Amino acid sequence: MKIIKKKLFLKIFPATFFLYPPLALAQKLANPAPGAGSTLEDFVYLLLDIMQWIAIPLLALCIIRAGFILVSAGGNEDAVTKGKLWVFYTLVGAAIVLGARVIANIVFGTASVF
């Protein structure tokens, strides 16, 4: 079994060794995300835009859910605590989502100095 694998390797390896460099030189690598621009900064800002388009409606739904839990608690301390946690974690998520662009600006601003 080991001899068969070795023979197969010796037949395949030289072919791949001589085949890959011409293929790599013949192809031009295109941008995998054509709408994202040509720099890392453009790509990160595109991802942030997509994240915000998805996350902001979800944050609104979470606030509605938290309000429903608080209104339907009816004096139950466990439900009130659960509702307060929903509000807290939703506000933390909102701060992260809305602050992501500020963080990206800080990172890219610092990186451009060097």
Order of alpha helices (4+ residues) and beta strands (2+ residues): alpha-alpha-alpha
